[in-house]
Amino acid sequence: MLFFSFFLNFVKKKLIMKKVELKISGMKCSKCSARLEKVIKNLDGVKDASVNLENATADVEYDETICNTNVLAEAVADAGFECKI
């Protein structure tokens, strides 16, 4: 019975994963992109993030029930960069 309750709670909290590519401006070096990647990865609900300095993008996979694009954009801005979704 305990397992069934656990399973039911898990199903109710089903993750809704989304992927988004953010356009980033203001990154000048690899330290900038590494720092931004760390900032994004540390956000609640973010499963994975990859920041590409050359393409000026950040690919982010996140749980839509916990995080959203506004939260991502705000974190990018707080880190000192500009973001377009």
The first five atom37 places (N, CA, C, CB, O) and aatype in JSON, in Angstrom:
{
  "aatype": [12, 10, 13, 13, 15, 13, 13, 10, 2, 13, 19, 11, 11, 11, 10, 9, 12, 11, 11, 19, 6, 10, 11, 9, 15, 7, 12, 11, 4, 15, 11, 4, 15, 0, 1, 10, 6, 11, 19, 9, 11, 2, 10, 3, 7, 19, 11, 3, 0, 15, 19, 2, 10, 6, 2, 0, 16, 0, 3, 19, 6, 18, 3, 6, 16, 9, 4, 2, 16, 2, 19, 10, 0, 6, 0, 19, 0, 3, 0, 7, 13, 6, 4, 11, 9],
  "atom_mask": [
    [1, 1, 1, 1, 1],
    [1, 1, 1, 1, 1],
    [1, 1, 1, 1, 1],
    [1, 1, 1, 1, 1],
    [1, 1, 1, 1, 1],
    [1, 1, 1, 1, 1],
    [1, 1, 1, 1, 1],
    [1, 1, 1, 1, 1],
    [1, 1, 1, 1, 1],
    [1, 1, 1, 1, 1],
    [1, 1, 1, 1, 1],
    [1, 1, 1, 1, 1],
    [1, 1, 1, 1, 1],
    [1, 1, 1, 1, 1],
    [1, 1, 1, 1, 1],
    [1, 1, 1, 1, 1],
    [1, 1, 1, 1, 1],
    [1, 1, 1, 1, 1],
    [1, 1, 1, 1, 1],
    [1, 1, 1, 1, 1],
    [1, 1, 1, 1, 1],
    [1, 1, 1, 1, 1],
    [1, 1, 1, 1, 1],
    [1, 1, 1, 1, 1],
    [1, 1, 1, 1, 1],
    [1, 1, 1, 0, 1],
    [1, 1, 1, 1, 1],
    [1, 1, 1, 1, 1],
    [1, 1, 1, 1, 1],
    [1, 1, 1, 1, 1],
    [1, 1, 1, 1, 1],
    [1, 1, 1, 1, 1],
    [1, 1, 1, 1, 1],
    [1, 1, 1, 1, 1],
    [1, 1, 1, 1, 1],
    [1, 1, 1, 1, 1],
    [1, 1, 1, 1, 1],
    [1, 1, 1, 1, 1],
    [1, 1, 1, 1, 1],
    [1, 1, 1, 1, 1],
    [1, 1, 1, 1, 1],
    [1, 1, 1, 1, 1],
    [1, 1, 1, 1, 1],
    [1, 1, 1, 1, 1],
    [1, 1, 1, 0, 1],
    [1, 1, 1, 1, 1],
    [1, 1, 1, 1, 1],
    [1, 1, 1, 1, 1],
    [1, 1, 1, 1, 1],
    [1, 1, 1, 1, 1],
    [1, 1, 1, 1, 1],
    [1, 1, 1, 1, 1],
    [1, 1, 1, 1, 1],
    [1, 1, 1, 1, 1],
    [1, 1, 1, 1, 1],
    [1, 1, 1, 1, 1],
    [1, 1, 1, 1, 1],
    [1, 1, 1, 1, 1],
    [1, 1, 1, 1, 1],
    [1, 1, 1, 1, 1],
    [1, 1, 1, 1, 1],
    [1, 1, 1, 1, 1],
    [1, 1, 1, 1, 1],
    [1, 1, 1, 1, 1],
    [1, 1, 1, 1, 1],
    [1, 1, 1, 1, 1],
    [1, 1, 1, 1, 1],
    [1, 1, 1, 1, 1],
    [1, 1, 1, 1, 1],
    [1, 1, 1, 1, 1],
    [1, 1, 1, 1, 1],
    [1, 1, 1, 1, 1],
    [1, 1, 1, 1, 1],
    [1, 1, 1, 1, 1],
    [1, 1, 1, 1, 1],
    [1, 1, 1, 1, 1],
    [1, 1, 1, 1, 1],
    [1, 1, 1, 1, 1],
    [1, 1, 1, 1, 1],
    [1, 1, 1, 0, 1],
    [1, 1, 1, 1, 1],
    [1, 1, 1, 1, 1],
    [1, 1, 1, 1, 1],
    [1, 1, 1, 1, 1],
    [1, 1, 1, 1, 1]
  ],
  "atom_positions": [
    [[0.82, -1.2, 0.0], [0.0, 0.0, 0.0], [0.86, 1.26, 0.0], [-0.93, 0.0, 1.2], [0.53, 2.24, -0.67]],
    [[1.95, 1.24, 0.74], [2.85, 2.38, 0.81], [3.43, 2.7, -0.57], [3.98, 2.12, 1.81], [3.52, 3.86, -0.96]],
    [[3.82, 1.65, -1.3], [4.36, 1.84, -2.64], [3.33, 2.5, -3.55], [4.83, 0.51, -3.24], [3.66, 3.4, -4.31]],
    [[2.08, 2.05, -3.47], [1.03, 2.61, -4.3], [0.85, 4.1, -4.02], [-0.29, 1.87, -4.06], [0.69, 4.89, -4.95]],
    [[0.88, 4.5, -2.75], [0.76, 5.91, -2.39], [1.91, 6.72, -2.95], [0.7, 6.08, -0.87], [1.72, 7.81, -3.49]],
    [[3.11, 6.17, -2.84], [4.3, 6.84, -3.39], [4.16, 7.0, -4.9], [5.58, 6.04, -3.05], [4.42, 8.08, -5.43]],
    [[3.74, 5.94, -5.58], [3.6, 5.99, -7.03], [2.54, 7.0, -7.43], [3.24, 4.61, -7.57], [2.73, 7.75, -8.39]],
    [[1.43, 7.04, -6.72], [0.36, 7.98, -7.02], [0.84, 9.42, -6.86], [-0.84, 7.73, -6.12], [0.54, 10.27, -7.71]],
    [[1.58, 9.71, -5.8], [2.14, 11.05, -5.61], [3.11, 11.4, -6.73], [2.83, 11.16, -4.25], [3.15, 12.54, -7.18]],
    [[3.9, 10.43, -7.17], [4.85, 10.67, -8.26], [4.12, 11.03, -9.54], [5.73, 9.43, -8.48], [4.51, 11.97, -10.23]],
    [[3.06, 10.31, -9.85], [2.29, 10.58, -11.06], [1.64, 11.96, -10.99], [1.21, 9.49, -11.27], [1.6, 12.66, -12.0]],
    [[1.15, 12.35, -9.83], [0.52, 13.66, -9.67], [1.53, 14.79, -9.91], [-0.1, 13.79, -8.28], [1.17, 15.87, -10.37]],
    [[2.78, 14.53, -9.58], [3.82, 15.55, -9.73], [4.61, 15.34, -11.02], [4.77, 15.52, -8.53], [5.8, 15.65, -11.06]],
    [[3.97, 14.83, -12.04], [4.62, 14.53, -13.31], [5.37, 15.77, -13.83], [3.58, 14.05, -14.34], [4.84, 16.88, -13.88]],
    [[6.59, 15.52, -14.21], [7.42, 16.6, -14.74], [6.99, 16.94, -16.16], [8.9, 16.21, -14.7], [6.7, 16.05, -16.96]],
    [[6.96, 18.19, -16.46], [6.65, 18.64, -17.81], [7.89, 19.36, -18.33], [5.37, 19.58, -17.84], [8.08, 20.55, -18.09]],
    [[8.72, 18.61, -19.03], [10.0, 19.15, -19.49], [9.82, 19.9, -20.81], [11.04, 18.02, -19.65], [9.11, 19.46, -21.71]],
    [[10.48, 21.04, -20.88], [10.5, 21.85, -22.1], [11.93, 22.21, -22.43], [9.63, 23.13, -21.95], [12.79, 22.23, -21.55]],
    [[12.18, 22.48, -23.69], [13.49, 22.94, -24.14], [13.31, 24.29, -24.81], [14.17, 21.91, -25.1], [12.34, 24.52, -25.53]],
    [[14.27, 25.17, -24.57], [14.22, 26.49, -25.17], [15.64, 26.93, -25.52], [13.54, 27.52, -24.22], [16.6, 26.58, -24.84]],
    [[15.75, 27.69, -26.6], [17.04, 28.3, -26.96], [16.94, 29.8, -26.7], [17.42, 28.0, -28.46], [16.1, 30.49, -27.28]],
    [[17.79, 30.28, -25.84], [17.83, 31.71, -25.53], [18.94, 32.36, -26.34], [18.05, 31.94, -24.02], [20.02, 31.8, -26.47]],
    [[18.67, 33.54, -26.87], [19.69, 34.33, -27.55], [20.31, 35.25, -26.51], [19.09, 35.15, -28.77], [19.61, 36.03, -25.87]],
    [[21.61, 35.17, -26.35], [22.3, 35.91, -25.3], [23.21, 36.95, -25.93], [23.11, 34.96, -24.39], [23.91, 36.67, -26.9]],
    [[23.21, 38.16, -25.38], [24.16, 39.18, -25.82], [24.92, 39.7, -24.6], [23.44, 40.35, -26.56], [24.41, 39.72, -23.48]],
    [[26.15, 40.1, -24.85], [26.96, 40.65, -23.78], [28.07, 39.73, -23.31], [0.0, 0.0, 0.0], [28.91, 40.15, -22.5]],
    [[28.11, 38.49, -23.8], [29.19, 37.59, -23.41], [30.43, 37.92, -24.23], [28.78, 36.1, -23.62], [30.36, 38.03, -25.45]],
    [[31.56, 38.09, -23.56], [32.8, 38.47, -24.23], [33.85, 37.36, -24.26], [33.37, 39.69, -23.57], [34.73, 37.36, -25.11]],
    [[33.75, 36.42, -23.3], [34.8, 35.41, -23.2], [34.22, 34.1, -22.66], [35.95, 35.9, -22.29], [33.05, 34.02, -22.3]],
    [[35.07, 33.08, -22.62], [34.62, 31.77, -22.15], [34.26, 31.78, -20.67], [35.7, 30.73, -22.4], [33.42, 30.99, -20.23]],
    [[34.87, 32.67, -19.9], [34.51, 32.77, -18.48], [33.09, 33.29, -18.33], [35.5, 33.69, -17.72], [32.35, 32.87, -17.44]],
    [[32.7, 34.21, -19.21], [31.31, 34.72, -19.2], [30.32, 33.6, -19.47], [31.14, 35.85, -20.25], [29.34, 33.44, -18.75]],
    [[30.58, 32.82, -20.49], [29.65, 31.75, -20.85], [29.62, 30.67, -19.78], [30.02, 31.14, -22.2], [28.56, 30.12, -19.48]],
    [[30.77, 30.35, -19.19], [30.82, 29.34, -18.13], [30.05, 29.81, -16.9], [32.28, 29.01, -17.75], [29.33, 29.03, -16.27]],
    [[30.22, 31.08, -16.55], [29.51, 31.63, -15.39], [28.0, 31.63, -15.63], [30.0, 33.07, -15.11], [27.23, 31.26, -14.74]],
    [[27.58, 32.04, -16.83], [26.16, 32.06, -17.14], [25.57, 30.65, -17.13], [25.92, 32.73, -18.51], [24.46, 30.44, -16.64]],
    [[26.3, 29.7, -17.67], [25.83, 28.32, -17.67], [25.62, 27.82, -16.24], [26.83, 27.4, -18.42], [24.63, 27.15, -15.95]],
    [[26.54, 28.15, -15.36], [26.43, 27.75, -13.96], [25.2, 28.4, -13.31], [27.71, 28.13, -13.18], [24.46, 27.75, -12.57]],
    [[25.0, 29.68, -13.59], [23.83, 30.41, -13.04], [22.53, 29.72, -13.47], [23.84, 31.89, -13.51], [21.65, 29.49, -12.65]],
    [[22.43, 29.41, -14.75], [21.19, 28.8, -15.27], [20.99, 27.4, -14.7], [21.23, 28.74, -16.82], [19.89, 27.05, -14.29]],
    [[22.06, 26.61, -14.66], [21.96, 25.24, -14.14], [21.55, 25.2, -12.67], [23.29, 24.52, -14.3], [20.95, 24.23, -12.22]],
    [[21.85, 26.25, -11.93], [21.52, 26.29, -10.51], [20.09, 26.74, -10.22], [22.46, 27.2, -9.8], [19.67, 26.75, -9.06]],
    [[19.33, 27.1, -11.24], [17.94, 27.5, -11.05], [17.08, 26.28, -10.74], [17.41, 28.23, -12.29], [17.28, 25.21, -11.31]],
    [[16.12, 26.45, -9.84], [15.18, 25.38, -9.54], [14.41, 25.01, -10.8], [14.22, 25.79, -8.42], [13.91, 25.88, -11.51]],
    [[14.33, 23.72, -11.07], [13.58, 23.23, -12.22], [14.39, 23.04, -13.47], [0.0, 0.0, 0.0], [13.89, 22.45, -14.43]],
    [[15.61, 23.52, -13.51], [16.45, 23.36, -14.69], [17.14, 22.0, -14.63], [17.5, 24.51, -14.81], [17.86, 21.7, -13.68]],
    [[16.9, 21.19, -15.66], [17.53, 19.87, -15.73], [18.91, 19.97, -16.36], [16.65, 18.9, -16.53], [19.85, 19.34, -15.89]],
    [[19.04, 20.77, -17.42], [20.32, 20.9, -18.1], [20.37, 22.23, -18.83], [20.55, 19.72, -19.09], [19.35, 22.79, -19.24]],
    [[21.6, 22.74, -18.99], [21.81, 23.98, -19.72], [23.18, 23.92, -20.39], [21.7, 25.22, -18.79], [24.14, 23.39, -19.83]],
    [[23.24, 24.48, -21.58], [24.5, 24.55, -22.32], [24.59, 25.92, -22.98], [24.61, 23.4, -23.37], [23.75, 26.28, -23.81]],
    [[25.61, 26.68, -22.61], [25.79, 28.02, -23.16], [26.91, 27.97, -24.21], [26.13, 29.06, -22.04], [27.99, 27.45, -23.95]],
    [[26.63, 28.53, -25.39], [27.59, 28.53, -26.49], [28.01, 29.97, -26.76], [26.98, 27.87, -27.76], [27.22, 30.78, -27.23]],
    [[29.27, 30.27, -26.47], [29.8, 31.62, -26.65], [29.79, 32.03, -28.12], [31.21, 31.72, -26.09], [29.38, 33.14, -28.46]],
    [[30.24, 31.14, -28.99], [30.36, 31.44, -30.42], [29.01, 31.76, -31.05], [31.0, 30.28, -31.15], [28.9, 32.69, -31.84]],
    [[27.99, 30.99, -30.7], [26.65, 31.2, -31.26], [25.82, 32.19, -30.45], [25.91, 29.89, -31.36], [24.74, 32.61, -30.88]],
    [[26.33, 32.56, -29.27], [25.63, 33.47, -28.36], [24.24, 32.94, -28.01], [25.51, 34.88, -28.98], [23.24, 33.65, -28.08]],
    [[24.21, 31.64, -27.63], [22.95, 31.01, -27.27], [23.1, 30.21, -25.98], [22.45, 30.11, -28.4], [24.2, 29.86, -25.55]],
    [[21.95, 29.93, -25.39], [21.89, 29.02, -24.24], [20.73, 28.06, -24.5], [21.7, 29.8, -22.88], [19.58, 28.49, -24.64]],
    [[21.03, 26.78, -24.56], [20.01, 25.75, -24.69], [19.68, 25.25, -23.3], [20.49, 24.58, -25.63], [20.56, 24.8, -22.56]],
    [[18.41, 25.34, -22.94], [18.0, 25.01, -21.57], [16.85, 24.01, -21.6], [17.59, 26.29, -20.8], [15.89, 24.17, -22.35]],
    [[16.96, 22.98, -20.77], [15.88, 22.03, -20.57], [15.4, 22.21, -19.13], [16.33, 20.54, -20.85], [16.2, 22.14, -18.19]],
    [[14.11, 22.43, -18.96], [13.58, 22.75, -17.63], [12.2, 22.17, -17.43], [13.55, 24.26, -17.42], [11.49, 21.85, -18.39]],
    [[11.83, 22.04, -16.17], [10.51, 21.55, -15.77], [9.56, 22.75, -15.75], [10.55, 20.84, -14.38], [9.71, 23.66, -14.94]],
    [[8.61, 22.72, -16.65], [7.67, 23.83, -16.82], [6.8, 24.07, -15.58], [6.78, 23.56, -18.01], [6.26, 25.17, -15.42]],
    [[6.66, 23.08, -14.72], [5.85, 23.27, -13.52], [6.61, 24.02, -12.43], [5.39, 21.92, -12.99], [6.01, 24.48, -11.45]],
    [[7.93, 24.14, -12.59], [8.77, 24.8, -11.58], [9.38, 26.1, -12.11], [9.87, 23.86, -11.12], [9.51, 27.08, -11.38]],
    [[9.75, 26.09, -13.37], [10.49, 27.21, -13.98], [9.77, 27.65, -15.25], [11.98, 26.8, -14.29], [8.95, 26.91, -15.79]],
    [[10.09, 28.85, -15.72], [9.54, 29.3, -17.0], [10.53, 30.25, -17.67], [8.16, 30.0, -16.79], [11.57, 30.58, -17.1]],
    [[10.2, 30.69, -18.87], [11.13, 31.53, -19.62], [11.36, 32.89, -18.96], [10.61, 31.74, -21.03], [12.43, 33.48, -19.12]],
    [[10.38, 33.39, -18.24], [10.57, 34.66, -17.53], [11.63, 34.52, -16.44], [9.25, 35.14, -16.91], [12.46, 35.42, -16.25]],
    [[11.6, 33.4, -15.72], [12.6, 33.14, -14.69], [13.99, 33.02, -15.32], [12.25, 31.85, -13.9], [14.97, 33.54, -14.78]],
    [[14.07, 32.32, -16.44], [15.35, 32.17, -17.14], [15.88, 33.53, -17.59], [15.19, 31.23, -18.36], [17.06, 33.84, -17.38]],
    [[15.02, 34.34, -18.2], [15.44, 35.65, -18.69], [15.89, 36.56, -17.54], [14.29, 36.32, -19.47], [16.85, 37.31, -17.68]],
    [[15.19, 36.49, -16.42], [15.55, 37.3, -15.26], [16.91, 36.87, -14.7], [14.48, 37.18, -14.16], [17.71, 37.72, -14.3]],
    [[17.18, 35.57, -14.68], [18.47, 35.08, -14.19], [19.6, 35.52, -15.11], [18.45, 33.54, -14.07], [20.69, 35.86, -14.64]],
    [[19.35, 35.51, -16.41], [20.36, 35.97, -17.37], [20.64, 37.45, -17.16], [19.88, 35.72, -18.83], [21.79, 37.87, -17.15]],
    [[19.6, 38.24, -16.98], [19.75, 39.68, -16.74], [20.48, 39.95, -15.43], [18.38, 40.36, -16.73], [21.33, 40.83, -15.36]],
    [[20.13, 39.19, -14.4], [20.8, 39.35, -13.1], [22.28, 39.01, -13.17], [20.12, 38.47, -12.04], [23.09, 39.53, -12.4]],
    [[22.64, 38.14, -14.12], [24.04, 37.78, -14.32], [24.79, 38.8, -15.16], [24.14, 36.41, -14.97], [26.0, 38.7, -15.33]],
    [[24.06, 39.8, -15.68], [24.7, 40.89, -16.4], [24.65, 40.79, -17.92], [0.0, 0.0, 0.0], [25.41, 41.47, -18.61]],
    [[23.76, 39.94, -18.43], [23.65, 39.77, -19.88], [22.24, 40.06, -20.33], [24.06, 38.36, -20.29], [21.31, 40.16, -19.52]],
    [[22.07, 40.2, -21.64], [20.73, 40.4, -22.19], [20.28, 39.12, -22.85], [20.71, 41.58, -23.21], [21.08, 38.33, -23.35]],
    [[18.95, 38.92, -22.84], [18.4, 37.66, -23.32], [17.16, 37.91, -24.17], [18.06, 36.73, -22.14], [16.31, 38.74, -23.83]],
    [[17.07, 37.17, -25.29], [15.87, 37.16, -26.1], [15.41, 35.71, -26.22], [16.11, 37.8, -27.51], [16.22, 34.81, -26.46]],
    [[14.12, 35.51, -26.04], [13.58, 34.14, -26.08], [13.07, 33.82, -27.46], [12.45, 33.97, -25.04], [12.57, 32.72, -27.7]]
  ]
}
